[in-house]
Amino acid sequence: MESKVDALVLRTANYGESDKMITLFSLQKGKISAAAKGVRKAKAKLAFAAQPFCFAEYVLAARGERNTVVSASLTDGFYPLREDISKFYAGACVTGLCDALLLDGIVNEELFLRAVSALKDMCAGDEATVLIGFFIHALALSGYGLDLSACAGCGAVLEGRVYFDAADGCFYCRDCARGAGVSESTIRVLKCCAGEPYEPALLSREGKARAVKLLCAYLRDKTGSSVKALDEYLELLLADG
């Protein structure tokens, strides 16, 4: 039986002499795996369909629990991400987060659309702010939302140096201090990337790096998962500073 899905490649692994196993995030069926046969051969017609960031309409043939890619029609390859190492790893963070947060077969249309939009925005914009914004929304869509609007203890506006308790995902003001300290530049980046109006010049590279670190720690605390690409991207972000 064949079916069509609009899907984004999350990861791949070599299989056999010339095949690949690919993990897809599909709009219609959530996260699924499929075999892409012969794609490692020279001039393979479907080689593109097993590449990082490939967004395509896939035709899959199912036999029991196993899927095989029959054909694919490219929608977007997000090629500018391949031309800049920082953008490449930021893009890999987006797909890695989807892989870490999704359960097989669970449909999450909003996360899918946000992932595709994030990869597109990274091609022409600042990949760090796009990644942080996507990270925040991906966590929220997975049940791990962060409340950046006010102190969880007294309701005061979060200003200056604040504190973050990863166990409950809450921020606290200086007076209600609970958890680890968070710098003013970090909370500014988080609030702005979550959707508040901002002036890009006010967002420091250091603040962006610390925001990514905080979100990584929160992801590990809540899911026990880590995304290797996030560590790689952090190194690049700090080195550029």
C-alpha positions as CSV (number, residue, x, y, z in Angstrom):
1,M,0.0,0.0,0.0
2,E,1.3,3.4,-1.0
3,S,0.7,6.8,0.7
4,K,1.9,10.3,0.3
5,V,3.3,12.5,3.1
6,D,4.8,16.0,3.2
7,A,7.9,15.4,5.3
8,L,11.2,16.8,6.6
9,V,14.3,14.7,7.0
10,L,15.3,14.6,10.7
11,R,18.3,12.2,10.5
12,T,19.7,9.4,8.4
13,A,21.9,6.3,8.8
14,N,23.7,4.2,6.3
15,Y,22.2,0.8,5.8
16,G,23.6,-2.0,3.7
17,E,25.9,-1.3,0.8
18,S,24.0,1.6,-0.8
19,D,20.8,2.3,1.2
20,K,19.9,4.7,4.0
21,M,17.4,4.6,6.7
22,I,15.8,8.0,7.2
23,T,13.7,9.4,10.0
24,L,11.0,11.7,8.7
25,F,8.9,14.3,10.4
26,S,5.7,14.2,8.4
27,L,2.7,16.6,8.5
28,Q,0.2,13.8,8.1
29,K,1.7,10.9,10.2
30,G,4.2,12.5,12.6
31,K,7.6,10.9,13.0
32,I,8.2,7.8,10.8
33,S,11.1,5.8,9.5
34,A,11.6,4.7,5.9
35,A,14.2,2.9,3.8
36,A,15.7,4.9,0.9
37,K,17.1,2.2,-1.3
38,G,20.2,2.8,-3.5
39,V,20.5,6.5,-2.6
40,R,24.3,6.2,-1.8
41,K,25.0,5.1,-5.4
42,A,26.6,7.6,-7.8
43,K,23.9,9.6,-9.6
44,A,21.1,8.1,-7.6
45,K,17.9,9.9,-8.5
46,L,16.6,9.9,-4.9
47,A,19.8,10.9,-3.3
48,F,18.4,14.3,-2.4
49,A,15.5,12.7,-0.5
50,A,17.9,11.4,2.1
51,Q,19.9,14.6,2.6
52,P,19.8,16.9,5.7
53,F,16.9,19.5,5.7
54,C,15.2,17.9,2.7
55,F,11.5,18.9,2.7
56,A,9.6,17.0,0.1
57,E,6.5,15.1,-0.8
58,Y,7.4,11.5,-0.2
59,V,5.5,8.5,-1.7
60,L,6.0,5.6,0.7
61,A,5.2,1.9,0.2
62,A,4.3,0.2,3.4
63,R,4.7,-3.5,4.2
64,G,3.7,-4.2,7.8
65,E,5.6,-1.8,10.0
66,R,8.2,-1.0,7.3
67,N,8.2,1.9,4.9
68,T,10.2,2.3,1.7
69,V,10.6,5.5,-0.3
70,V,9.2,5.0,-3.7
71,S,9.6,8.5,-5.0
72,A,9.9,12.1,-3.8
73,S,9.2,15.6,-5.1
74,L,11.4,18.3,-3.5
75,T,9.6,21.2,-1.9
76,D,12.7,23.0,-0.4
77,G,16.2,21.9,0.3
78,F,17.1,25.0,2.4
79,Y,20.4,25.1,0.5
80,P,21.8,28.3,2.1
81,L,22.1,26.4,5.4
82,R,24.8,24.2,3.7
83,E,26.8,27.3,2.8
84,D,27.4,28.6,6.3
85,I,28.6,26.3,9.1
86,S,26.8,28.2,11.9
87,K,23.5,28.1,9.9
88,F,24.1,24.4,9.2
89,Y,24.4,23.5,12.8
90,A,21.5,25.7,13.8
91,G,19.4,23.9,11.2
92,A,20.6,20.6,12.6
93,C,19.4,21.8,16.1
94,V,15.9,22.3,14.7
95,T,15.7,18.8,13.2
96,G,17.4,17.3,16.3
97,L,14.9,19.0,18.6
98,C,12.0,17.6,16.6
99,D,13.6,14.2,16.8
100,A,14.1,14.4,20.5
101,L,10.7,15.8,21.4
102,L,8.5,13.7,19.1
103,L,7.2,10.2,19.7
104,D,6.8,7.9,16.7
105,G,3.5,8.3,14.9
106,I,2.3,11.3,16.9
107,V,1.0,14.1,14.7
108,N,2.0,17.6,15.6
109,E,1.1,19.9,12.7
110,E,2.1,23.2,14.5
111,L,5.5,21.9,15.3
112,F,6.0,20.7,11.8
113,L,5.0,24.1,10.3
114,R,7.2,25.9,12.8
115,A,10.2,23.7,12.0
116,V,9.8,24.3,8.3
117,S,9.4,28.1,8.9
118,A,12.4,28.2,11.2
119,L,14.7,26.5,8.6
120,K,13.4,29.0,5.9
121,D,14.0,32.0,8.2
122,M,17.5,30.8,9.1
123,C,18.5,30.9,5.4
124,A,18.3,34.7,5.3
125,G,18.2,35.8,8.9
126,D,20.0,35.5,12.2
127,E,20.0,31.8,12.9
128,A,20.5,32.2,16.7
129,T,17.4,34.2,17.3
130,V,15.4,31.9,15.0
131,L,16.7,28.8,16.8
132,I,15.9,30.2,20.3
133,G,12.4,31.1,19.2
134,F,11.8,27.7,17.7
135,F,13.3,26.0,20.8
136,I,10.9,27.9,23.1
137,H,7.8,27.1,21.0
138,A,8.9,23.5,20.5
139,L,9.1,23.0,24.3
140,A,5.7,24.6,24.8
141,L,4.1,22.4,22.1
142,S,5.6,19.3,23.9
143,G,4.1,20.3,27.2
144,Y,7.1,22.1,28.6
145,G,6.2,25.7,28.2
146,L,8.1,28.5,29.9
147,D,6.3,31.4,31.5
148,L,8.4,34.5,30.8
149,S,5.7,37.0,31.6
150,A,6.2,37.3,35.4
151,C,7.8,36.0,38.5
152,A,6.2,32.7,39.5
153,G,6.5,33.7,43.2
154,C,5.0,37.2,43.4
155,G,3.9,38.0,39.9
156,A,6.4,40.9,39.4
157,V,7.6,41.7,35.9
158,L,10.9,39.9,35.2
159,E,13.5,42.5,35.0
160,G,17.3,42.7,35.6
161,R,18.9,39.6,37.0
162,V,16.3,36.8,37.6
163,Y,16.4,33.2,38.6
164,F,15.3,30.0,36.9
165,D,14.1,26.7,38.5
166,A,14.4,24.0,35.8
167,A,12.4,21.6,37.9
168,D,9.2,23.6,37.5
169,G,10.1,25.6,34.4
170,C,9.5,28.9,36.2
171,F,11.4,32.2,36.5
172,Y,11.6,34.2,39.8
173,C,12.6,37.8,40.6
174,R,15.5,38.8,42.8
175,D,13.3,38.9,45.9
176,C,11.8,35.4,45.4
177,A,15.1,34.0,44.2
178,R,14.8,30.3,43.5
179,G,17.0,28.2,41.2
180,A,20.0,29.3,39.1
181,G,20.8,33.0,38.4
182,V,20.0,34.3,34.9
183,S,21.6,37.4,33.6
184,E,19.6,40.4,32.3
185,S,20.9,39.9,28.7
186,T,19.8,36.2,28.8
187,I,16.2,36.9,29.9
188,R,16.0,39.8,27.4
189,V,17.0,37.3,24.6
190,L,14.5,34.7,25.8
191,K,11.6,37.2,26.0
192,C,12.3,38.7,22.7
193,C,12.7,35.4,20.9
194,A,9.4,34.3,22.5
195,G,7.6,37.0,20.7
196,E,8.1,40.4,22.4
197,P,9.0,43.3,20.1
198,Y,12.7,44.0,20.2
199,E,15.6,45.9,18.7
200,P,18.1,43.3,17.3
201,A,21.1,45.4,18.3
202,L,20.2,45.0,22.0
203,L,20.5,41.2,21.8
204,S,24.1,40.3,22.6
205,R,25.9,37.1,21.3
206,E,26.7,36.2,24.9
207,G,23.0,36.5,25.8
208,K,22.0,34.3,22.9
209,A,24.6,31.7,23.9
210,R,23.4,31.7,27.6
211,A,19.8,31.4,26.4
212,V,20.6,28.3,24.4
213,K,22.5,26.8,27.4
214,L,19.5,27.5,29.7
215,L,17.1,25.8,27.2
216,C,19.4,22.9,26.8
217,A,19.5,22.4,30.5
218,Y,15.8,22.6,30.7
219,L,15.4,20.0,27.9
220,R,17.7,17.6,29.7
221,D,15.8,18.1,33.0
222,K,12.4,17.5,31.5
223,T,13.1,14.8,28.9
224,G,16.5,13.3,29.7
225,S,17.4,14.0,26.1
226,S,20.2,16.0,24.6
227,V,20.8,17.1,21.1
228,K,24.4,16.8,19.9
229,A,24.0,19.6,17.3
230,L,23.2,22.1,20.1
231,D,26.6,21.5,21.7
232,E,28.3,22.0,18.3
233,Y,26.3,25.1,17.7
234,L,27.1,26.6,21.1
235,E,30.8,26.2,20.4
236,L,30.5,28.1,17.1
237,L,28.4,30.8,18.7
238,L,30.9,31.3,21.5
239,A,33.9,31.2,19.1
240,D,32.3,33.9,16.9
241,G,32.0,36.1,19.9
